[in-house]
Amino acid sequence: MKQGILGLYILVLISALISCSTVKKSTASTDKYKWIVQKVDSGNYKIEVDIAYPLSGQPVNLTSLYSLKVRNDSVFSYLPYFGRAYVAPMDPMRGGFIFELPLKNYSKEYSSKKGYQIHFEAKDMEDNYIFNVEISPEGYSSIGVTCYKRSFIRFSGQMVK
């Protein structure tokens, strides 16, 4: 009889601990969700990418830190490029999407299930870059880049503090 009561007591204690940890996890995800909404709405956020998906070919795991940062009315792109270039760049040392340019045609849409859908353009003397960014409520991100002189490429990563 004492073993049965002791077993019941241990079972209640374990279930209480599990429910407390579940509440903490949901609170943490809610806090991250609020943080993501705040950063995107303020127009000041950074996405670090870890995988590149060229239009033709296999995904490329990135070992260096590459990122896309939006701050106010500018985009700071430090992204590699793997794919086909239709026109050679003016500067042969410049192979990726490495630039700091003003944003044009910035728009964002929000869905509680999908998160943010962000679209903007940036233009320099080399090309016109069209970015399609998706940010999930958990902070996972997908960045699609379309240009006139290179084939499409997509990146995946996560929004960082």
C-alpha positions as CSV (number, residue, x, y, z in Angstrom):
1,M,0.0,0.0,0.0
2,K,2.8,2.4,0.9
3,Q,4.6,1.6,-2.4
4,G,1.4,2.5,-4.3
5,I,1.0,5.9,-2.6
6,L,4.7,6.6,-3.1
7,G,4.4,5.6,-6.8
8,L,1.4,7.9,-7.2
9,Y,3.2,10.7,-5.5
10,I,6.2,10.4,-7.8
11,L,3.9,10.2,-10.9
12,V,2.1,13.5,-9.8
13,L,5.5,15.2,-9.2
14,I,6.8,14.2,-12.6
15,S,3.6,15.3,-14.4
16,A,3.8,18.7,-12.6
17,L,7.4,19.1,-13.6
18,I,6.6,18.3,-17.3
19,S,3.7,20.8,-17.3
20,C,5.9,23.5,-15.9
21,S,8.6,23.0,-18.5
22,T,5.9,23.1,-21.2
23,V,4.7,26.4,-20.0
24,K,8.2,27.8,-20.0
25,K,8.7,26.6,-23.6
26,S,5.5,28.2,-24.8
27,T,6.4,31.5,-23.0
28,A,9.8,31.5,-24.6
29,S,8.4,31.0,-28.1
30,T,5.8,33.7,-27.4
31,D,8.6,36.1,-26.4
32,K,10.6,35.2,-29.5
33,Y,7.5,35.8,-31.6
34,K,7.0,39.2,-30.1
35,W,10.6,40.0,-30.6
36,I,10.4,39.1,-34.3
37,V,7.3,41.2,-34.8
38,Q,8.9,44.1,-33.1
39,K,12.1,43.9,-35.2
40,V,10.4,43.5,-38.5
41,D,7.9,46.3,-37.8
42,S,10.8,48.6,-36.8
43,G,12.5,47.9,-40.1
44,N,15.8,46.9,-38.3
45,Y,16.5,43.2,-38.5
46,K,19.3,40.7,-39.5
47,I,19.1,37.2,-41.0
48,E,22.1,34.9,-41.0
49,V,22.0,32.3,-43.7
50,D,23.6,28.8,-43.6
51,I,22.4,27.1,-46.8
52,A,22.4,28.4,-50.4
53,Y,20.1,26.8,-53.0
54,P,21.3,27.6,-56.6
55,L,18.7,27.3,-59.3
56,S,20.7,24.4,-60.9
57,G,22.7,22.2,-58.7
58,Q,22.9,20.9,-55.1
59,P,22.3,22.9,-52.0
60,V,25.5,24.4,-50.6
61,N,26.2,24.4,-46.8
62,L,27.8,27.7,-45.9
63,T,30.7,27.6,-43.5
64,S,31.3,31.4,-43.2
65,L,28.9,33.9,-41.7
66,Y,26.7,35.4,-44.4
67,S,23.8,37.7,-43.7
68,L,21.2,40.1,-45.0
69,K,20.5,43.1,-42.8
70,V,17.7,45.6,-43.2
71,R,18.1,48.9,-41.4
72,N,15.7,51.7,-41.8
73,D,15.8,52.4,-45.6
74,S,18.9,50.4,-46.5
75,V,19.9,46.8,-47.2
76,F,23.3,45.4,-46.2
77,S,23.8,42.3,-48.2
78,Y,26.7,39.9,-47.5
79,L,25.6,36.9,-49.5
80,P,27.5,34.5,-51.7
81,Y,26.5,33.5,-55.2
82,F,26.5,30.1,-56.8
83,G,24.9,29.9,-60.2
84,R,25.0,31.1,-63.7
85,A,25.9,34.7,-64.5
86,Y,24.6,35.9,-67.9
87,V,26.9,38.9,-67.9
88,A,30.4,39.1,-66.2
89,P,30.6,41.7,-63.4
90,M,32.6,44.9,-64.0
91,D,34.8,44.0,-61.0
92,P,36.0,40.4,-61.3
93,M,36.7,40.3,-57.6
94,R,33.1,40.8,-56.8
95,G,31.3,37.5,-57.1
96,G,28.5,37.5,-54.6
97,F,25.8,39.9,-53.5
98,I,28.0,42.1,-51.3
99,F,26.6,45.6,-51.2
100,E,25.0,48.4,-49.1
101,L,22.2,50.0,-51.0
102,P,19.0,52.0,-50.4
103,L,15.7,50.0,-50.4
104,K,13.1,50.5,-53.1
105,N,9.5,49.3,-53.2
106,Y,9.6,47.8,-49.7
107,S,6.4,46.0,-48.7
108,K,5.5,43.5,-46.1
109,E,2.5,41.3,-45.4
110,Y,1.8,39.4,-42.2
111,S,0.0,36.1,-41.7
112,S,-0.3,34.5,-38.2
113,K,0.4,31.1,-39.6
114,K,3.1,31.9,-42.2
115,G,4.7,34.9,-40.6
116,Y,6.1,37.7,-42.7
117,Q,6.3,38.0,-46.5
118,I,8.7,40.9,-47.3
119,H,9.5,42.2,-50.8
120,F,12.0,44.9,-51.8
121,E,14.4,45.9,-54.5
122,A,17.9,47.4,-54.5
123,K,19.7,48.7,-57.5
124,D,23.3,49.6,-58.3
125,M,25.3,50.2,-61.5
126,E,25.7,46.4,-61.9
127,D,22.2,45.0,-61.6
128,N,18.7,45.3,-60.1
129,Y,18.2,42.9,-57.2
130,I,14.7,41.8,-56.2
131,F,14.4,40.2,-52.7
132,N,11.6,38.0,-51.5
133,V,12.0,37.3,-47.8
134,E,9.9,35.0,-45.7
135,I,10.2,35.0,-41.9
136,S,8.3,32.3,-40.0
137,P,6.9,33.0,-36.5
138,E,9.8,31.0,-35.1
139,G,12.4,33.2,-36.9
140,Y,13.3,30.7,-39.7
141,S,13.9,32.6,-42.9
142,S,14.0,32.0,-46.6
143,I,15.5,34.7,-49.0
144,G,15.0,34.5,-52.7
145,V,17.1,36.8,-54.9
146,T,16.2,37.5,-58.5
147,C,18.4,39.7,-60.8
148,Y,18.6,40.4,-64.5
149,K,22.2,39.3,-65.0
150,R,22.3,36.2,-62.9
151,S,20.1,33.2,-62.3
152,F,17.8,33.0,-59.3
153,I,19.2,31.8,-55.9
154,R,17.5,31.1,-52.6
155,F,19.0,31.1,-49.1
156,S,17.8,29.7,-45.8
157,G,18.7,30.8,-42.3
158,Q,17.4,32.4,-39.2
159,M,16.7,35.8,-37.8
160,V,19.2,36.8,-35.1
161,K,19.3,39.3,-32.3
